[in-house]
Amino acid sequence: MKDQGAPITEEEWLLRRVHLENFDSINPPKISLYAFKPQVKGRFPDTTGISFYRQSCIQDIEKVLAKTDETKRPKYGIVRLPVSS
């Protein structure tokens, strides 16, 4: 597992928690661009950008959902994309 303070490389993968309403289709998966826009309303507006997790810095991908209320977790998916994108 990489140290989070280590520089990000182009070979790494990023993870993002995305509400299922932002999946335009599941098979094959297509994600709405809206899933990657900062949230400007609500309890937790994105004031410093949107959140990603570095896959190389976490042991369990499920930790991406850890801050989501347990009852709401089934309404979210985890999107994995290369840093190079």
PyMOL Python script that loads the backbone (N, CA, C, O; Angstrom):
from pymol import cmd

cmd.read_pdbstr("""\
ATOM      1  N   MET A   1       0.848  -1.175   0.000  1.00  0.00           N
ATOM      2  CA  MET A   1       0.000   0.000   0.000  1.00  0.00           C
ATOM      3  C   MET A   1       0.897   1.243   0.000  1.00  0.00           C
ATOM      4  O   MET A   1       1.859   1.325   0.763  1.00  0.00           O
ATOM      5  N   LYS A   2       0.570   2.198  -0.859  1.00  0.00           N
ATOM      6  CA  LYS A   2       1.341   3.433  -0.961  1.00  0.00           C
ATOM      7  C   LYS A   2       0.996   4.398   0.159  1.00  0.00           C
ATOM      8  O   LYS A   2      -0.105   4.376   0.710  1.00  0.00           O
ATOM      9  N   ASP A   3       1.967   5.246   0.482  1.00  0.00           N
ATOM     10  CA  ASP A   3       1.733   6.331   1.420  1.00  0.00           C
ATOM     11  C   ASP A   3       0.951   7.419   0.682  1.00  0.00           C
ATOM     12  O   ASP A   3       1.293   7.770  -0.447  1.00  0.00           O
ATOM     13  N   GLN A   4      -0.077   7.944   1.306  1.00  0.00           N
ATOM     14  CA  GLN A   4      -0.926   8.948   0.659  1.00  0.00           C
ATOM     15  C   GLN A   4      -0.174  10.222   0.306  1.00  0.00           C
ATOM     16  O   GLN A   4      -0.594  10.971  -0.576  1.00  0.00           O
ATOM     17  N   GLY A   5       0.922  10.465   0.983  1.00  0.00           N
ATOM     18  CA  GLY A   5       1.723  11.647   0.696  1.00  0.00           C
ATOM     19  C   GLY A   5       2.654  11.478  -0.494  1.00  0.00           C
ATOM     20  O   GLY A   5       3.265  12.446  -0.946  1.00  0.00           O
ATOM     21  N   ALA A   6       2.768  10.243  -1.011  1.00  0.00           N
ATOM     22  CA  ALA A   6       3.633   9.976  -2.167  1.00  0.00           C
ATOM     23  C   ALA A   6       3.026  10.613  -3.407  1.00  0.00           C
ATOM     24  O   ALA A   6       1.803  10.700  -3.520  1.00  0.00           O
ATOM     25  N   PRO A   7       3.852  11.055  -4.330  1.00  0.00           N
ATOM     26  CA  PRO A   7       3.336  11.649  -5.570  1.00  0.00           C
ATOM     27  C   PRO A   7       2.448  10.661  -6.334  1.00  0.00           C
ATOM     28  O   PRO A   7       2.694   9.455  -6.323  1.00  0.00           O
ATOM     29  N   ILE A   8       1.429  11.180  -6.986  1.00  0.00           N
ATOM     30  CA  ILE A   8       0.529  10.357  -7.792  1.00  0.00           C
ATOM     31  C   ILE A   8       1.205  10.087  -9.133  1.00  0.00           C
ATOM     32  O   ILE A   8       1.789  10.985  -9.739  1.00  0.00           O
ATOM     33  N   THR A   9       1.116   8.837  -9.586  1.00  0.00           N
ATOM     34  CA  THR A   9       1.698   8.475 -10.872  1.00  0.00           C
ATOM     35  C   THR A   9       0.586   8.197 -11.882  1.00  0.00           C
ATOM     36  O   THR A   9      -0.553   7.932 -11.500  1.00  0.00           O
ATOM     37  N   GLU A  10       0.916   8.258 -13.156  1.00  0.00           N
ATOM     38  CA  GLU A  10      -0.079   8.046 -14.212  1.00  0.00           C
ATOM     39  C   GLU A  10      -0.605   6.625 -14.257  1.00  0.00           C
ATOM     40  O   GLU A  10      -1.649   6.383 -14.861  1.00  0.00           O
ATOM     41  N   GLU A  11       0.087   5.675 -13.635  1.00  0.00           N
ATOM     42  CA  GLU A  11      -0.347   4.280 -13.640  1.00  0.00           C
ATOM     43  C   GLU A  11      -1.388   3.990 -12.558  1.00  0.00           C
ATOM     44  O   GLU A  11      -1.963   2.901 -12.530  1.00  0.00           O
ATOM     45  N   GLU A  12      -1.631   4.937 -11.681  1.00  0.00           N
ATOM     46  CA  GLU A  12      -2.547   4.710 -10.568  1.00  0.00           C
ATOM     47  C   GLU A  12      -4.010   4.804 -11.001  1.00  0.00           C
ATOM     48  O   GLU A  12      -4.344   5.324 -12.066  1.00  0.00           O
ATOM     49  N   TRP A  13      -4.856   4.281 -10.131  1.00  0.00           N
ATOM     50  CA  TRP A  13      -6.312   4.335 -10.322  1.00  0.00           C
ATOM     51  C   TRP A  13      -6.938   5.166  -9.222  1.00  0.00           C
ATOM     52  O   TRP A  13      -6.492   5.140  -8.075  1.00  0.00           O
ATOM     53  N   LEU A  14      -7.977   5.906  -9.582  1.00  0.00           N
ATOM     54  CA  LEU A  14      -8.739   6.705  -8.625  1.00  0.00           C
ATOM     55  C   LEU A  14     -10.115   6.083  -8.458  1.00  0.00           C
ATOM     56  O   LEU A  14     -10.656   5.486  -9.389  1.00  0.00           O
ATOM     57  N   LEU A  15     -10.675   6.227  -7.267  1.00  0.00           N
ATOM     58  CA  LEU A  15     -11.997   5.712  -6.956  1.00  0.00           C
ATOM     59  C   LEU A  15     -12.880   6.875  -6.536  1.00  0.00           C
ATOM     60  O   LEU A  15     -12.430   7.806  -5.869  1.00  0.00           O
ATOM     61  N   ARG A  16     -14.140   6.809  -6.935  1.00  0.00           N
ATOM     62  CA  ARG A  16     -15.109   7.846  -6.560  1.00  0.00           C
ATOM     63  C   ARG A  16     -16.439   7.188  -6.247  1.00  0.00           C
ATOM     64  O   ARG A  16     -16.901   6.307  -6.972  1.00  0.00           O
ATOM     65  N   ARG A  17     -17.040   7.627  -5.166  1.00  0.00           N
ATOM     66  CA  ARG A  17     -18.379   7.170  -4.786  1.00  0.00           C
ATOM     67  C   ARG A  17     -19.384   7.929  -5.643  1.00  0.00           C
ATOM     68  O   ARG A  17     -19.344   9.157  -5.716  1.00  0.00           O
ATOM     69  N   VAL A  18     -20.283   7.194  -6.289  1.00  0.00           N
ATOM     70  CA  VAL A  18     -21.235   7.805  -7.207  1.00  0.00           C
ATOM     71  C   VAL A  18     -22.633   7.254  -6.920  1.00  0.00           C
ATOM     72  O   VAL A  18     -22.826   6.042  -6.823  1.00  0.00           O
ATOM     73  N   HIS A  19     -23.595   8.154  -6.787  1.00  0.00           N
ATOM     74  CA  HIS A  19     -24.983   7.744  -6.576  1.00  0.00           C
ATOM     75  C   HIS A  19     -25.474   7.010  -7.817  1.00  0.00           C
ATOM     76  O   HIS A  19     -25.149   7.400  -8.938  1.00  0.00           O
ATOM     77  N   LEU A  20     -26.254   5.950  -7.623  1.00  0.00           N
ATOM     78  CA  LEU A  20     -26.712   5.134  -8.744  1.00  0.00           C
ATOM     79  C   LEU A  20     -27.524   5.914  -9.773  1.00  0.00           C
ATOM     80  O   LEU A  20     -27.598   5.504 -10.932  1.00  0.00           O
ATOM     81  N   GLU A  21     -28.134   7.031  -9.374  1.00  0.00           N
ATOM     82  CA  GLU A  21     -28.886   7.826 -10.346  1.00  0.00           C
ATOM     83  C   GLU A  21     -27.958   8.433 -11.409  1.00  0.00           C
ATOM     84  O   GLU A  21     -28.424   8.888 -12.453  1.00  0.00           O
ATOM     85  N   ASN A  22     -26.653   8.440 -11.141  1.00  0.00           N
ATOM     86  CA  ASN A  22     -25.684   8.967 -12.099  1.00  0.00           C
ATOM     87  C   ASN A  22     -25.140   7.904 -13.049  1.00  0.00           C
ATOM     88  O   ASN A  22     -24.298   8.195 -13.899  1.00  0.00           O
ATOM     89  N   PHE A  23     -25.624   6.673 -12.901  1.00  0.00           N
ATOM     90  CA  PHE A  23     -25.261   5.618 -13.839  1.00  0.00           C
ATOM     91  C   PHE A  23     -26.304   5.653 -14.948  1.00  0.00           C
ATOM     92  O   PHE A  23     -27.473   5.354 -14.708  1.00  0.00           O
ATOM     93  N   ASP A  24     -25.892   6.017 -16.164  1.00  0.00           N
ATOM     94  CA  ASP A  24     -26.826   6.056 -17.290  1.00  0.00           C
ATOM     95  C   ASP A  24     -27.229   4.649 -17.700  1.00  0.00           C
ATOM     96  O   ASP A  24     -28.336   4.436 -18.194  1.00  0.00           O
ATOM     97  N   SER A  25     -26.337   3.693 -17.497  1.00  0.00           N
ATOM     98  CA  SER A  25     -26.649   2.283 -17.708  1.00  0.00           C
ATOM     99  C   SER A  25     -25.694   1.466 -16.845  1.00  0.00           C
ATOM    100  O   SER A  25     -24.612   1.931 -16.486  1.00  0.00           O
ATOM    101  N   ILE A  26     -26.102   0.264 -16.524  1.00  0.00           N
ATOM    102  CA  ILE A  26     -25.279  -0.591 -15.675  1.00  0.00           C
ATOM    103  C   ILE A  26     -24.469  -1.569 -16.522  1.00  0.00           C
ATOM    104  O   ILE A  26     -23.325  -1.880 -16.188  1.00  0.00           O
ATOM    105  N   ASN A  27     -25.049  -2.050 -17.607  1.00  0.00           N
ATOM    106  CA  ASN A  27     -24.366  -3.051 -18.407  1.00  0.00           C
ATOM    107  C   ASN A  27     -24.413  -2.661 -19.877  1.00  0.00           C
ATOM    108  O   ASN A  27     -25.461  -2.865 -20.491  1.00  0.00           O
ATOM    109  N   PRO A  28     -23.399  -2.133 -20.475  1.00  0.00           N
ATOM    110  CA  PRO A  28     -22.121  -1.770 -19.863  1.00  0.00           C
ATOM    111  C   PRO A  28     -22.268  -0.502 -19.031  1.00  0.00           C
ATOM    112  O   PRO A  28     -23.132   0.331 -19.305  1.00  0.00           O
ATOM    113  N   PRO A  29     -21.428  -0.358 -18.020  1.00  0.00           N
ATOM    114  CA  PRO A  29     -21.563   0.827 -17.167  1.00  0.00           C
ATOM    115  C   PRO A  29     -21.219   2.119 -17.906  1.00  0.00           C
ATOM    116  O   PRO A  29     -20.161   2.231 -18.525  1.00  0.00           O
ATOM    117  N   LYS A  30     -22.116   3.078 -17.832  1.00  0.00           N
ATOM    118  CA  LYS A  30     -21.890   4.423 -18.366  1.00  0.00           C
ATOM    119  C   LYS A  30     -22.257   5.395 -17.258  1.00  0.00           C
ATOM    120  O   LYS A  30     -23.337   5.312 -16.674  1.00  0.00           O
ATOM    121  N   ILE A  31     -21.362   6.300 -16.983  1.00  0.00           N
ATOM    122  CA  ILE A  31     -21.543   7.224 -15.873  1.00  0.00           C
ATOM    123  C   ILE A  31     -21.814   8.618 -16.428  1.00  0.00           C
ATOM    124  O   ILE A  31     -21.120   9.085 -17.331  1.00  0.00           O
ATOM    125  N   SER A  32     -22.823   9.269 -15.882  1.00  0.00           N
ATOM    126  CA  SER A  32     -23.152  10.639 -16.257  1.00  0.00           C
ATOM    127  C   SER A  32     -22.007  11.570 -15.850  1.00  0.00           C
ATOM    128  O   SER A  32     -21.395  11.378 -14.799  1.00  0.00           O
ATOM    129  N   LEU A  33     -21.722  12.564 -16.670  1.00  0.00           N
ATOM    130  CA  LEU A  33     -20.701  13.548 -16.315  1.00  0.00           C
ATOM    131  C   LEU A  33     -21.065  14.307 -15.042  1.00  0.00           C
ATOM    132  O   LEU A  33     -20.189  14.835 -14.357  1.00  0.00           O
ATOM    133  N   TYR A  34     -22.355  14.362 -14.729  1.00  0.00           N
ATOM    134  CA  TYR A  34     -22.809  15.035 -13.511  1.00  0.00           C
ATOM    135  C   TYR A  34     -22.160  14.418 -12.261  1.00  0.00           C
ATOM    136  O   TYR A  34     -21.973  15.105 -11.256  1.00  0.00           O
ATOM    137  N   ALA A  35     -21.821  13.141 -12.323  1.00  0.00           N
ATOM    138  CA  ALA A  35     -21.195  12.459 -11.187  1.00  0.00           C
ATOM    139  C   ALA A  35     -19.829  13.041 -10.848  1.00  0.00           C
ATOM    140  O   ALA A  35     -19.293  12.787  -9.769  1.00  0.00           O
ATOM    141  N   PHE A  36     -19.264  13.823 -11.769  1.00  0.00           N
ATOM    142  CA  PHE A  36     -17.935  14.385 -11.557  1.00  0.00           C
ATOM    143  C   PHE A  36     -17.950  15.903 -11.424  1.00  0.00           C
ATOM    144  O   PHE A  36     -16.917  16.555 -11.567  1.00  0.00           O
ATOM    145  N   LYS A  37     -19.110  16.452 -11.153  1.00  0.00           N
ATOM    146  CA  LYS A  37     -19.218  17.889 -10.899  1.00  0.00           C
ATOM    147  C   LYS A  37     -19.281  18.119  -9.392  1.00  0.00           C
ATOM    148  O   LYS A  37     -19.871  17.319  -8.666  1.00  0.00           O
ATOM    149  N   PRO A  38     -18.682  19.198  -8.924  1.00  0.00           N
ATOM    150  CA  PRO A  38     -18.741  19.483  -7.489  1.00  0.00           C
ATOM    151  C   PRO A  38     -20.179  19.712  -7.019  1.00  0.00           C
ATOM    152  O   PRO A  38     -20.997  20.296  -7.731  1.00  0.00           O
ATOM    153  N   GLN A  39     -20.459  19.248  -5.827  1.00  0.00           N
ATOM    154  CA  GLN A  39     -21.765  19.475  -5.218  1.00  0.00           C
ATOM    155  C   GLN A  39     -21.771  20.890  -4.655  1.00  0.00           C
ATOM    156  O   GLN A  39     -20.913  21.244  -3.847  1.00  0.00           O
ATOM    157  N   VAL A  40     -22.729  21.691  -5.078  1.00  0.00           N
ATOM    158  CA  VAL A  40     -22.763  23.081  -4.623  1.00  0.00           C
ATOM    159  C   VAL A  40     -23.857  23.322  -3.590  1.00  0.00           C
ATOM    160  O   VAL A  40     -23.874  24.373  -2.950  1.00  0.00           O
ATOM    161  N   LYS A  41     -24.758  22.381  -3.418  1.00  0.00           N
ATOM    162  CA  LYS A  41     -25.839  22.515  -2.447  1.00  0.00           C
ATOM    163  C   LYS A  41     -25.735  21.401  -1.414  1.00  0.00           C
ATOM    164  O   LYS A  41     -24.900  20.503  -1.522  1.00  0.00           O
ATOM    165  N   GLY A  42     -26.597  21.482  -0.420  1.00  0.00           N
ATOM    166  CA  GLY A  42     -26.673  20.413   0.566  1.00  0.00           C
ATOM    167  C   GLY A  42     -25.830  20.673   1.789  1.00  0.00           C
ATOM    168  O   GLY A  42     -25.247  21.744   1.962  1.00  0.00           O
ATOM    169  N   ARG A  43     -25.781  19.655   2.638  1.00  0.00           N
ATOM    170  CA  ARG A  43     -25.047  19.772   3.900  1.00  0.00           C
ATOM    171  C   ARG A  43     -23.546  19.889   3.710  1.00  0.00           C
ATOM    172  O   ARG A  43     -22.868  20.569   4.480  1.00  0.00           O
ATOM    173  N   PHE A  44     -23.023  19.222   2.675  1.00  0.00           N
ATOM    174  CA  PHE A  44     -21.575  19.171   2.491  1.00  0.00           C
ATOM    175  C   PHE A  44     -21.177  19.625   1.086  1.00  0.00           C
ATOM    176  O   PHE A  44     -20.775  18.801   0.264  1.00  0.00           O
ATOM    177  N   PRO A  45     -21.284  20.932   0.801  1.00  0.00           N
ATOM    178  CA  PRO A  45     -20.890  21.402  -0.530  1.00  0.00           C
ATOM    179  C   PRO A  45     -19.387  21.222  -0.740  1.00  0.00           C
ATOM    180  O   PRO A  45     -18.599  21.333   0.199  1.00  0.00           O
ATOM    181  N   ASP A  46     -19.005  20.943  -1.983  1.00  0.00           N
ATOM    182  CA  ASP A  46     -17.598  20.774  -2.333  1.00  0.00           C
ATOM    183  C   ASP A  46     -16.986  22.151  -2.527  1.00  0.00           C
ATOM    184  O   ASP A  46     -17.221  22.803  -3.544  1.00  0.00           O
ATOM    185  N   THR A  47     -16.210  22.588  -1.563  1.00  0.00           N
ATOM    186  CA  THR A  47     -15.600  23.918  -1.646  1.00  0.00           C
ATOM    187  C   THR A  47     -14.147  23.856  -2.118  1.00  0.00           C
ATOM    188  O   THR A  47     -13.564  24.879  -2.478  1.00  0.00           O
ATOM    189  N   THR A  48     -13.566  22.659  -2.117  1.00  0.00           N
ATOM    190  CA  THR A  48     -12.163  22.518  -2.526  1.00  0.00           C
ATOM    191  C   THR A  48     -12.002  21.524  -3.667  1.00  0.00           C
ATOM    192  O   THR A  48     -10.889  21.072  -3.934  1.00  0.00           O
ATOM    193  N   GLY A  49     -13.099  21.172  -4.349  1.00  0.00           N
ATOM    194  CA  GLY A  49     -13.037  20.193  -5.435  1.00  0.00           C
ATOM    195  C   GLY A  49     -13.785  18.925  -5.056  1.00  0.00           C
ATOM    196  O   GLY A  49     -14.322  18.818  -3.953  1.00  0.00           O
ATOM    197  N   ILE A  50     -13.817  17.971  -5.970  1.00  0.00           N
ATOM    198  CA  ILE A  50     -14.529  16.729  -5.699  1.00  0.00           C
ATOM    199  C   ILE A  50     -13.577  15.706  -5.090  1.00  0.00           C
ATOM    200  O   ILE A  50     -12.360  15.812  -5.238  1.00  0.00           O
ATOM    201  N   SER A  51     -14.138  14.721  -4.410  1.00  0.00           N
ATOM    202  CA  SER A  51     -13.338  13.728  -3.691  1.00  0.00           C
ATOM    203  C   SER A  51     -13.063  12.490  -4.521  1.00  0.00           C
ATOM    204  O   SER A  51     -13.960  11.924  -5.147  1.00  0.00           O
ATOM    205  N   PHE A  52     -11.820  12.089  -4.511  1.00  0.00           N
ATOM    206  CA  PHE A  52     -11.378  10.822  -5.081  1.00  0.00           C
ATOM    207  C   PHE A  52     -10.547  10.114  -4.029  1.00  0.00           C
ATOM    208  O   PHE A  52      -9.997  10.748  -3.128  1.00  0.00           O
ATOM    209  N   TYR A  53     -10.458   8.808  -4.145  1.00  0.00           N
ATOM    210  CA  TYR A  53      -9.576   8.010  -3.307  1.00  0.00           C
ATOM    211  C   TYR A  53      -8.536   7.379  -4.216  1.00  0.00           C
ATOM    212  O   TYR A  53      -8.847   6.961  -5.331  1.00  0.00           O
ATOM    213  N   ARG A  54      -7.325   7.312  -3.747  1.00  0.00           N
ATOM    214  CA  ARG A  54      -6.273   6.625  -4.491  1.00  0.00           C
ATOM    215  C   ARG A  54      -6.352   5.144  -4.145  1.00  0.00           C
ATOM    216  O   ARG A  54      -6.165   4.760  -2.991  1.00  0.00           O
ATOM    217  N   GLN A  55      -6.626   4.328  -5.130  1.00  0.00           N
ATOM    218  CA  GLN A  55      -6.785   2.906  -4.864  1.00  0.00           C
ATOM    219  C   GLN A  55      -5.520   2.312  -4.244  1.00  0.00           C
ATOM    220  O   GLN A  55      -5.607   1.415  -3.406  1.00  0.00           O
ATOM    221  N   SER A  56      -4.364   2.795  -4.643  1.00  0.00           N
ATOM    222  CA  SER A  56      -3.101   2.267  -4.120  1.00  0.00           C
ATOM    223  C   SER A  56      -2.863   2.633  -2.655  1.00  0.00           C
ATOM    224  O   SER A  56      -1.944   2.106  -2.028  1.00  0.00           O
ATOM    225  N   CYS A  57      -3.687   3.535  -2.104  1.00  0.00           N
ATOM    226  CA  CYS A  57      -3.501   3.991  -0.728  1.00  0.00           C
ATOM    227  C   CYS A  57      -4.526   3.415   0.254  1.00  0.00           C
ATOM    228  O   CYS A  57      -4.477   3.717   1.446  1.00  0.00           O
ATOM    229  N   ILE A  58      -5.439   2.601  -0.233  1.00  0.00           N
ATOM    230  CA  ILE A  58      -6.414   1.993   0.677  1.00  0.00           C
ATOM    231  C   ILE A  58      -6.383   0.483   0.508  1.00  0.00           C
ATOM    232  O   ILE A  58      -6.186  -0.030  -0.594  1.00  0.00           O
ATOM    233  N   GLN A  59      -6.582  -0.221   1.616  1.00  0.00           N
ATOM    234  CA  GLN A  59      -6.551  -1.681   1.571  1.00  0.00           C
ATOM    235  C   GLN A  59      -7.877  -2.258   1.109  1.00  0.00           C
ATOM    236  O   GLN A  59      -7.903  -3.251   0.382  1.00  0.00           O
ATOM    237  N   ASP A  60      -8.963  -1.654   1.520  1.00  0.00           N
ATOM    238  CA  ASP A  60     -10.287  -2.188   1.236  1.00  0.00           C
ATOM    239  C   ASP A  60     -11.107  -1.152   0.479  1.00  0.00           C
ATOM    240  O   ASP A  60     -11.382  -0.074   1.006  1.00  0.00           O
ATOM    241  N   ILE A  61     -11.495  -1.465  -0.741  1.00  0.00           N
ATOM    242  CA  ILE A  61     -12.254  -0.530  -1.576  1.00  0.00           C
ATOM    243  C   ILE A  61     -13.560  -0.112  -0.888  1.00  0.00           C
ATOM    244  O   ILE A  61     -14.051   0.992  -1.126  1.00  0.00           O
ATOM    245  N   GLU A  62     -14.114  -0.958  -0.059  1.00  0.00           N
ATOM    246  CA  GLU A  62     -15.356  -0.630   0.643  1.00  0.00           C
ATOM    247  C   GLU A  62     -15.211   0.600   1.537  1.00  0.00           C
ATOM    248  O   GLU A  62     -16.215   1.200   1.921  1.00  0.00           O
ATOM    249  N   LYS A  63     -13.985   0.984   1.875  1.00  0.00           N
ATOM    250  CA  LYS A  63     -13.776   2.190   2.699  1.00  0.00           C
ATOM    251  C   LYS A  63     -14.241   3.450   1.980  1.00  0.00           C
ATOM    252  O   LYS A  63     -14.479   4.476   2.617  1.00  0.00           O
ATOM    253  N   VAL A  64     -14.373   3.377   0.647  1.00  0.00           N
ATOM    254  CA  VAL A  64     -14.881   4.511  -0.118  1.00  0.00           C
ATOM    255  C   VAL A  64     -16.311   4.826   0.325  1.00  0.00           C
ATOM    256  O   VAL A  64     -16.745   5.976   0.266  1.00  0.00           O
ATOM    257  N   LEU A  65     -17.032   3.812   0.764  1.00  0.00           N
ATOM    258  CA  LEU A  65     -18.418   3.998   1.204  1.00  0.00           C
ATOM    259  C   LEU A  65     -18.536   4.201   2.715  1.00  0.00           C
ATOM    260  O   LEU A  65     -19.642   4.382   3.224  1.00  0.00           O
ATOM    261  N   ALA A  66     -17.427   4.174   3.431  1.00  0.00           N
ATOM    262  CA  ALA A  66     -17.456   4.219   4.889  1.00  0.00           C
ATOM    263  C   ALA A  66     -18.147   5.453   5.462  1.00  0.00           C
ATOM    264  O   ALA A  66     -18.781   5.362   6.514  1.00  0.00           O
ATOM    265  N   LYS A  67     -18.041   6.600   4.799  1.00  0.00           N
ATOM    266  CA  LYS A  67     -18.661   7.826   5.318  1.00  0.00           C
ATOM    267  C   LYS A  67     -20.128   7.952   4.925  1.00  0.00           C
ATOM    268  O   LYS A  67     -20.800   8.907   5.314  1.00  0.00           O
ATOM    269  N   THR A  68     -20.622   6.986   4.152  1.00  0.00           N
ATOM    270  CA  THR A  68     -22.018   6.988   3.723  1.00  0.00           C
ATOM    271  C   THR A  68     -22.839   6.211   4.745  1.00  0.00           C
ATOM    272  O   THR A  68     -22.447   5.125   5.173  1.00  0.00           O
ATOM    273  N   ASP A  69     -23.970   6.769   5.128  1.00  0.00           N
ATOM    274  CA  ASP A  69     -24.858   6.093   6.058  1.00  0.00           C
ATOM    275  C   ASP A  69     -25.106   4.666   5.574  1.00  0.00           C
ATOM    276  O   ASP A  69     -25.376   4.444   4.394  1.00  0.00           O
ATOM    277  N   GLU A  70     -25.016   3.711   6.477  1.00  0.00           N
ATOM    278  CA  GLU A  70     -25.139   2.290   6.126  1.00  0.00           C
ATOM    279  C   GLU A  70     -26.431   1.965   5.382  1.00  0.00           C
ATOM    280  O   GLU A  70     -26.440   1.101   4.506  1.00  0.00           O
ATOM    281  N   THR A  71     -27.510   2.641   5.720  1.00  0.00           N
ATOM    282  CA  THR A  71     -28.786   2.370   5.047  1.00  0.00           C
ATOM    283  C   THR A  71     -28.820   2.911   3.618  1.00  0.00           C
ATOM    284  O   THR A  71     -29.633   2.467   2.806  1.00  0.00           O
ATOM    285  N   LYS A  72     -27.940   3.870   3.306  1.00  0.00           N
ATOM    286  CA  LYS A  72     -27.905   4.471   1.975  1.00  0.00           C
ATOM    287  C   LYS A  72     -26.855   3.841   1.063  1.00  0.00           C
ATOM    288  O   LYS A  72     -26.847   4.116  -0.137  1.00  0.00           O
ATOM    289  N   ARG A  73     -25.976   3.011   1.598  1.00  0.00           N
ATOM    290  CA  ARG A  73     -24.892   2.432   0.798  1.00  0.00           C
ATOM    291  C   ARG A  73     -25.362   1.661  -0.431  1.00  0.00           C
ATOM    292  O   ARG A  73     -24.689   1.717  -1.460  1.00  0.00           O
ATOM    293  N   PRO A  74     -26.492   0.941  -0.375  1.00  0.00           N
ATOM    294  CA  PRO A  74     -26.933   0.227  -1.583  1.00  0.00           C
ATOM    295  C   PRO A  74     -27.286   1.157  -2.749  1.00  0.00           C
ATOM    296  O   PRO A  74     -27.432   0.697  -3.881  1.00  0.00           O
ATOM    297  N   LYS A  75     -27.423   2.457  -2.482  1.00  0.00           N
ATOM    298  CA  LYS A  75     -27.776   3.416  -3.529  1.00  0.00           C
ATOM    299  C   LYS A  75     -26.542   4.017  -4.200  1.00  0.00           C
ATOM    300  O   LYS A  75     -26.667   4.928  -5.019  1.00  0.00           O
ATOM    301  N   TYR A  76     -25.357   3.518  -3.864  1.00  0.00           N
ATOM    302  CA  TYR A  76     -24.111   4.051  -4.405  1.00  0.00           C
ATOM    303  C   TYR A  76     -23.289   2.960  -5.062  1.00  0.00           C
ATOM    304  O   TYR A  76     -23.370   1.786  -4.700  1.00  0.00           O
ATOM    305  N   GLY A  77     -22.504   3.373  -6.025  1.00  0.00           N
ATOM    306  CA  GLY A  77     -21.522   2.503  -6.653  1.00  0.00           C
ATOM    307  C   GLY A  77     -20.163   3.165  -6.547  1.00  0.00           C
ATOM    308  O   GLY A  77     -20.053   4.337  -6.187  1.00  0.00           O
ATOM    309  N   ILE A  78     -19.143   2.409  -6.861  1.00  0.00           N
ATOM    310  CA  ILE A  78     -17.782   2.937  -6.840  1.00  0.00           C
ATOM    311  C   ILE A  78     -17.258   2.916  -8.267  1.00  0.00           C
ATOM    312  O   ILE A  78     -17.244   1.874  -8.922  1.00  0.00           O
ATOM    313  N   VAL A  79     -16.833   4.065  -8.734  1.00  0.00           N
ATOM    314  CA  VAL A  79     -16.302   4.198 -10.085  1.00  0.00           C
ATOM    315  C   VAL A  79     -14.775   4.201  -9.981  1.00  0.00           C
ATOM    316  O   VAL A  79     -14.195   4.877  -9.131  1.00  0.00           O
ATOM    317  N   ARG A  80     -14.151   3.440 -10.856  1.00  0.00           N
ATOM    318  CA  ARG A  80     -12.698   3.331 -10.877  1.00  0.00           C
ATOM    319  C   ARG A  80     -12.201   3.872 -12.220  1.00  0.00           C
ATOM    320  O   ARG A  80     -12.624   3.411 -13.280  1.00  0.00           O
ATOM    321  N   LEU A  81     -11.293   4.862 -12.160  1.00  0.00           N
ATOM    322  CA  LEU A  81     -10.790   5.413 -13.402  1.00  0.00           C
ATOM    323  C   LEU A  81      -9.294   5.691 -13.289  1.00  0.00           C
ATOM    324  O   LEU A  81      -8.790   5.982 -12.204  1.00  0.00           O
ATOM    325  N   PRO A  82      -8.584   5.597 -14.422  1.00  0.00           N
ATOM    326  CA  PRO A  82      -7.143   5.824 -14.379  1.00  0.00           C
ATOM    327  C   PRO A  82      -6.814   7.306 -14.192  1.00  0.00           C
ATOM    328  O   PRO A  82      -7.522   8.179 -14.693  1.00  0.00           O
ATOM    329  N   VAL A  83      -5.753   7.567 -13.479  1.00  0.00           N
ATOM    330  CA  VAL A  83      -5.283   8.940 -13.293  1.00  0.00           C
ATOM    331  C   VAL A  83      -5.036   9.595 -14.639  1.00  0.00           C
ATOM    332  O   VAL A  83      -5.276  10.792 -14.798  1.00  0.00           O
ATOM    333  N   SER A  84      -4.566   8.838 -15.596  1.00  0.00           N
ATOM    334  CA  SER A  84      -4.255   9.386 -16.909  1.00  0.00           C
ATOM    335  C   SER A  84      -5.476   9.969 -17.631  1.00  0.00           C
ATOM    336  O   SER A  84      -5.323  10.737 -18.581  1.00  0.00           O
ATOM    337  N   SER A  85      -6.688   9.606 -17.184  1.00  0.00           N
ATOM    338  CA  SER A  85      -7.906  10.181 -17.791  1.00  0.00           C
ATOM    339  C   SER A  85      -8.088  11.595 -17.331  1.00  0.00           C
ATOM    340  O   SER A  85      -9.050  12.254 -17.725  1.00  0.00           O
TER     341      SER A  85
END
""", "prot")
cmd.dss("prot")
cmd.show_as("cartoon", "prot")
cmd.util.cbc("prot")
cmd.orient("prot")
